[in-house]
């Protein structure tokens, strides 16, 4: 099978731009698109993992748990008025 080299060969002249869609018959997106999306997803996951681990960023810094919860006595029970 001969693979066309369009951009590298200066002798190749595209005479009919309306036939540009035919390049997708040679470069099949079913072969390269999903692996490329998987690579992008892994890269995005690594960048977000690093960014959220930085001090001052992420969910772990939004909650301050270093101080103990204040303990207070329960409120006295209120007397309910009796209606006759």
C-alpha positions in Angstrom: 0.0 0.0 0.0 1.4 3.3 -1.0 1.0 6.1 1.6 0.5 9.6 0.1 2.9 12.3 1.3 1.1 15.5 0.5 2.9 18.2 2.5 6.5 16.8 2.3 6.6 16.4 -1.5 6.6 19.8 -3.3 5.7 18.0 -6.6 2.3 17.0 -5.3 -0.2 19.7 -6.3 -3.8 19.6 -4.9 -5.9 20.4 -7.9 -9.3 19.9 -6.4 -9.8 21.3 -2.9 -13.3 19.9 -2.8 -11.7 16.5 -2.6 -9.9 17.3 0.7 -12.3 15.0 2.6 -10.5 12.0 0.9 -7.5 12.4 3.2 -9.7 10.8 6.0 -9.9 7.6 3.9 -6.1 7.3 4.4 -5.8 8.8 7.9 -8.5 6.9 9.8 -9.6 8.6 13.0 -10.8 5.3 14.4 -7.1 4.3 14.7 -5.6 7.4 16.4 -8.5 9.4 18.0 -9.2 7.2 21.0 -5.5 6.6 22.0 -5.0 10.3 21.7 -8.0 11.0 23.9 -6.6 8.5 26.4 -3.2 10.2 26.4 -4.9 13.6 27.0 -7.0 12.2 29.8 -4.0 10.8 31.6 -2.1 14.0 31.2 -5.1 16.0 32.5 -5.4 13.6 35.5 -1.6 14.0 36.3 -1.8 17.8 36.1 -4.9 18.1 38.3 -3.4 15.6 40.8 -0.3 17.8 41.1 -2.2 21.1 41.2 -4.6 19.9 43.9 -1.7 18.6 46.0 -0.1 22.1 46.2 -0.5 23.9 49.5 -3.4 26.3 49.5 -5.2 24.5 46.7 -7.6 21.6 46.7 -10.3 20.4 49.0 -8.1 19.5 51.9 -7.3 23.1 52.8 -10.9 24.3 52.7 -11.7 22.6 56.1 -9.8 23.6 59.2 -9.8 20.7 61.6 -6.7 21.5 63.7 -8.8 23.1 66.5 -11.0 21.0 68.6 -14.8 21.5 68.6 -16.0 23.8 71.4 -18.0 21.9 74.1 -20.9 23.8 75.6 -23.5 22.8 78.1 -26.9 22.0 76.8 -29.5 24.8 77.0 -31.9 24.6 79.9 -35.3 23.1 79.0 -37.8 25.8 78.3 -41.1 25.8 80.3 -44.1 25.5 78.1 -47.2 27.6 79.0 -50.3 25.6 79.7 -53.4 26.8 77.8 -56.8 26.1 79.4 
